[in-house]
Amino acid sequence: MTSGRHVHPETSSISEGYDPSLSVMAVRPPIYPVSTYCFATAQQAAHHFEVALGKVAAVPGERESLIYARLNHPNAEMFEDALRSVERGAAACAAFTSGMSAIVTVVLTLAKPGKKVLYQRPVYGGTDHFFRQMLPEWNIDAIAVAEGEWQEALAEHGPNLAFVYVETPANPTLQMIDLGSLRAEIDRAVTDRHVPMVVDNTFLGPVFQSPLEHGADAVVYSATKFLGGHSDLVAGAVTTRDPELVARFKTMRAFFGTICEPFTAWMLQRSMATLWLRMTKQSKNASKLVPLLVKHPAVLRVHYPSLFEGEQARIFQKQCRAPGSMIAIELRGGREAAFRFLDALKRVLIAVSLGGVESLACHPRTTTASEMSDDDLRVSGVTDGLVRISIGVEYWRDLAEDLSQALDAAAG
């Protein structure tokens, strides 16, 4: 259901993609646990298969037909419409079974054997493993680029480059990348074709950062995190400026069988209605807690966007609308201090996910980043004393009390 005029994403996240007249006038979407869909005529079935397989173009204004739930289904389409409507610059969206299935589908759609991928460390541990350990089996070379070395890397690998992949803010250090500047560098280095730039926007989501407005071609999400927001589902999503690019992702998705199933897609659309409320509350909570962390003697350093200086501060001001709710702290005393801190937490839970309504904390070097090499961990700044904290929607003073007593324990 579309209003016919532009509305704020806070509104479209609730209403976009759902028409009550198609669902016995239910106020909110029902779940469609259906495997296959029927056609009025054999000719109609033949036409929609030709469109789905790319043999003929759809008639202008024609919507993609429902055929089989491995290809598409109402709940996935409704969530995709809702996310597309809140992702500034997006023209299309695709939903997946997980963030990693979204990443794998995007990578294997864009990169063919013999091609190269450039990415900047750090990236999520699962992404790092896929790039470094699995892509070589398909004869695709993923090359990590250090900060400040993009010009040289693009000059060297540009002729055989499939796409560029970045996370910003990065997991878990929150390091930021100037997307507009990187886009310009890519275009200067490769002039004979357009090289796609893919951005993982999980940490700030469509609420606080819009990579498509800064030159990205595709934005990937672990929808498990802020988009889902309740730690009760696993899903992924991709948004793009180009509907034809999403159509390519969906074709690959159909054969991989990685479409988000109806119940999960229904829960995601439920969560979209509160996305702005949750993320705004979480960001405000985090901003109130950061001064406490900065002042505590057990803390060596706090990584948080509002504390950035120099180039990182410039990127934050240029690219982001708020600092978000992810905080990384480095504790004096390394791993032992980090473990003491985590074990002393009472309200904040030890878990490796993020973006839920509850506050979570983890030790990346021994969990989410544990597959990275020692050299990669060092270069990426993932130290033994680093703890990643995802701030939830609890009353911030309760969180402050819990973090304070845990930091006292970390100090020994």
Stockholm file with secondary structure:
# STOCKHOLM 1.0

chainA/1-412         MTSGRHVHPETSSISEGYDPSLSVMAVRPPIYPVSTYCFATAQQAAHHFEVALGKVAAVPGERESLIYARLNHPNAEMFEDALRSVERGAAACAAFTSGMSAIVTVVLTLAKPGKKVLYQRPVYGGTDHFFRQMLPEWNIDAIAVAEGEWQEALAEHGPNLAFVYVETPANPTLQMIDLGSLRAEIDRAVTDRHVPMVVDNTFLGPVFQSPLEHGADAVVYSATKFLGGHSDLVAGAVTTRDPELVARFKTMRAFFGTICEPFTAWMLQRSMATLWLRMTKQSKNASKLVPLLVKHPAVLRVHYPSLFEGEQARIFQKQCRAPGSMIAIELRGGREAAFRFLDALKRVLIAVSLGGVESLACHPRTTTASEMSDDDLRVSGVTDGLVRISIGVEYWRDLAEDLSQALDAAAG
#=GR chainA/1-412 SS CCCSSCCCHHHHHHHTTCCGGGTTTCSSCCCCCCSBCCCSSHHHHHHHHHHHTTSSCCCTTCCCCCCBTTTCCHHHHHHHHHHHHHSTTCSEEEEESSHHHHHHHHHHHHCCTTCEEEEESCCCHHHHHIIIIIGGGGTCEEEEECTTCHHHHHHHHGGGEEEEEEESSCTTTCCCCCHHHHHHHHHHHCCSSCCCEEEECTTTHHHHBCGGGGTCSEEEEETTTTTTCSSSCCCEEEEESCHHHHHHHHHHHHHHTCBCCHHHHHHHHHHHTTHHHHHHHHHHHHHHHHHHHHHCTTEEEEECGGGCCHHHHHHHHHHBSSCCSEEEEEETTHHHHHHHHHHHCSSSEECSCCSSSSCEEECGGGTTTTTSCHHHHHHHTCCTTEEEEECCSSCHHHHHHHHHHHHHHHHC
#=GC SS_cons         CCCSSCCCHHHHHHHTTCCGGGTTTCSSCCCCCCSBCCCSSHHHHHHHHHHHTTSSCCCTTCCCCCCBTTTCCHHHHHHHHHHHHHSTTCSEEEEESSHHHHHHHHHHHHCCTTCEEEEESCCCHHHHHIIIIIGGGGTCEEEEECTTCHHHHHHHHGGGEEEEEEESSCTTTCCCCCHHHHHHHHHHHCCSSCCCEEEECTTTHHHHBCGGGGTCSEEEEETTTTTTCSSSCCCEEEEESCHHHHHHHHHHHHHHTCBCCHHHHHHHHHHHTTHHHHHHHHHHHHHHHHHHHHHCTTEEEEECGGGCCHHHHHHHHHHBSSCCSEEEEEETTHHHHHHHHHHHCSSSEECSCCSSSSCEEECGGGTTTTTSCHHHHHHHTCCTTEEEEECCSSCHHHHHHHHHHHHHHHHC
//
